[in-house]
Every structure is written in structure tokens, then in C-alpha cells.
Amino acid sequence: MVNRQERRVVDQQSLVLMQRVAADDEQAIERLYDQFGGLVFKVARQLMPTQAEAEDAVQDIFIRLWQTADRFDPRRAKLVTWVMLIARRHLIDQLRRRSIRPKPTLLDENMTESAGAGEPGLQTQTDERNSELRRHIAKLPELQRIVIERSYLQGFTLREVSQQLETPLGTIKSALSRGLNKLRESTDDTANSDWAAS
């Protein structure tokens, strides 16, 4: 009984978190990254052939998480399961589009089942989208750009970035939130339909 009650509490907390993410709540976005940023980057780095491709994949995965946050249903899956399902689906889809065969030991049945079929022309679209993202990141104020690059692209935690830059953690979190909001706003017009698809 206790376990079921605890599970219901956790499910409710997860639901509230994703509802806040869907509403562009800065603190919720920070918490989502704090919880799953390292895990998503680790999986992306294992599966993608290069660091650059892993960094691009992490960007896409988190943007998709933000834009589909309102679809999360704790009755169907735990939050970590839902996050990793989206991450795995995206990563396998990228591998298939690029005709890359990942190491079999790094894949499981769930990842294979989550994969989407490739379509002609999607590689070009993906490359254009990644280039567009990098251009938007480059236009951000310096601190926001550095924090996003180090946390999302290089896999450092926000606390590690804070120590590297000798800047208070609260300032780093604020810079991340502002940068993510600006990035999301700047990419909505050109890529919203791609990232919102599931």
C-alpha cells in the first residue's frame, strides 16, 4: 500500500513538472535538464558516431521534450521511461536516416521497436535544422551561449559549469533558462512542425 501511495505521489509530481515545462516555466525546464540531461547525453554519445552528432541529437531531444511535454501521461509510463523513449526513438531514427549501424550491444528491443523508418530527403532537412540551431545559439548573449554549449553540448552539469566559470549557480541557472527560452522562440517559426512530431 505504501509503495502504491509513493508511486502515486511521484506520478503526480512528474505530471505537474511536465505541465509546468509545457507552460514554459523556467524552473521546471531547469529541473527537467538537471534530472535527465546527463543521462540523455550519455546515451547519445554511446550511440552516435561522433561527439558533434551526439551534441546535435541532445539539442533535438530536449527541444522535442519541451514541445511535447503536454503529452506526458504518468498512467502510461514513468517520466524517466517517457524521456528515454523519446530519446531512443530520436537517436535510432537519426541512425537509420544516416544509414549508420550502431553497435548491437548498445541497443535493446525497446529501442529497435521505437525506431522510425527513414524517408528520402530527411538527411538534408536534419543537417539544415542542426545548422540553423547552431546559428541561433551563436547569436545568444555570451554567458547564455557558453552555459548552453557546456551543459547541453558537452555534458557538464550546471554545478560544474558554475565552478568552471566561477559564477554563482543561481546565475548559471538563470542564464540557461533565458537562453533556452530565446532559443525556443527563435526556432519555433522554422522547425516547430519537425520537433513537435512524434
N, C-alpha and C positions, 0 to 999 in steps of 0.2 A: 504494500500500500504506500509506504514511504517513497519507494522508488518511482512509483507511478506519479505521485504528487510532485516529486522533484522534477520528473520529466516534463510534467505539465507546466511547471514554473519556468523551466529552461525554454520550452517551446514558446511560451508567451513572451519571454524576454527576446528571443530571436525574432519573433514576429514583429514586436514593437521596434526593434532595431532596424529591420528591413523597411518597415513603414516610414521610419524617420529618414533612412537613406533615400527612399523614393521621393521624399519631400525635400531633398537637398539639405538635410540637417548636417552642418559641418562636423559636429562632434560625432555623429553616427558614422559618417564617412571615415573619420579618423579611426574609430573603433573597429570598423569593418576591416580596414587595412591592417591595424595592429593585430587583429585576430588571425588573419589569413594571408597577409602579404608575403610573409616568409615562406609559407607552405606552397603557395601558388608559384612563386619564383623558383623554388627548389624543383618542383615537378616540371616546370617549363624548361629549366636548364638541363634536366635529365633527358628530356625528350627531343628538344630542338637541337639541330646540328651545331649551331654557333651561339655565342653569347648574345650577339646582336639580334638574332631571330627570337631568342628567349625573351629579351627585353621588349621587343615589339609585341610578342604574344601576351606578356603580362599587362601591357597597356590595354590591349584589346579586351582581355578577360575582365579587368576591373571596370572598364567603361561599360561593358555588357552587364556586369553585375549591378551597377548603379542604375542603368536604364531599364532593367527588368526586375528591379527589387520588389515592385508591387505584385509580382507573380509568385513570390515565395509563399509556400503553404506548409507549415510545420506538421500538418496532419499527413503529409505525403513523404516528408524526409526531414532529417535534422539539417540544421543550417550548414554544417561542415560538409555534409553529403551533397547538398544542393550546390554549394560553392564549387566543390571539386567536380561535380558532374558537368557544370558549365565549363570549367577549366579544361577538363579532359576532352569534352566534346570539341571545344575550340582547337585544342592542340592537335588532336587526331585529324580534324578537318584540315588544318594547316599542312600537316604532313602529307595527307592524301592529295591536296591541291598541288603540292610541290613534287609529288611523286617520289617522296623520301620514305624509306623503310626504316623505322626506328628499331632499336634493339628489342627483340621479342620479350626479354626478361623484364623490360620496363613497362610492359603493357599487361592488362588483365582483361577479362571478359567484359567487364563493365565499360572499360574504355573503348574496346572494339565495338560494342553494341552502340555506344554513344556517337560513334563517328558518322559524319555526314558524307555523302557522295560528292566527289569533285565535279565541277562544271567548267566548260571551256570559258576562258576569259577571266576567271576568278583570280588567277595569279596576278594578272596585271592590276586588277582592282585592289588586291591586297597590298601590292607594292606602292600604289598611288596613295592608299589610305595611310600606310606607315610613314611615307614621306611627308604627307600633309600633317600628321601628328607631330613629327619632329620639327616641322616648321613652326607649328603653334607653340610647342614647348620652348623653342629658341626665342620666341617673342615675349615670353614671360619676364617679369622683373627678376633680377639676378638671384635673390635668395629663394624665391619660389621655384625657379628653374633648377637650381642646384639641389634643393630638397627633393623635388620630384625625380630628378636624374639619379640621385644616390639611393633613394628609398625604393622607387619602383623599378628602375632600370638596373641598378647594381645590387639590389637585395639587402641593403643595410636597414636596420631598424631605425625608428625615429630617434631613439635614445643614442644610438651610435652616431647618427648624423649630428645630433646635438653636441656630442663630445668632439667630433671631428671639426666642427665649425666654431666650437667654444661659444655656443649660443644657447640660451635657456630653452629647455624642452618645450615650454609653452609657446615660445616664438616660432619654433620649428613646426609645431602642430598647426599654428595659425597660418604660417606660410604655405604649408601643404594644402590646407583646406581652401585657401584663397586661390592657389594655383590650380587645384583640381576643378574648382568652380569655373574659373576663367577658361580652362582647357575644355571643359564640357560645353560651355556656352559657345566657344569658337568652333567646335567640331559638330555641333548639332545640325547646322544647316547643310553640311556636306556629307555627313556619314551617319546620321541618325537612323536611316532605314536599314543600313547594314548591321549596326550594333544592336538594334532593338530586335532583330530577327532571332528566333530560337529554333 
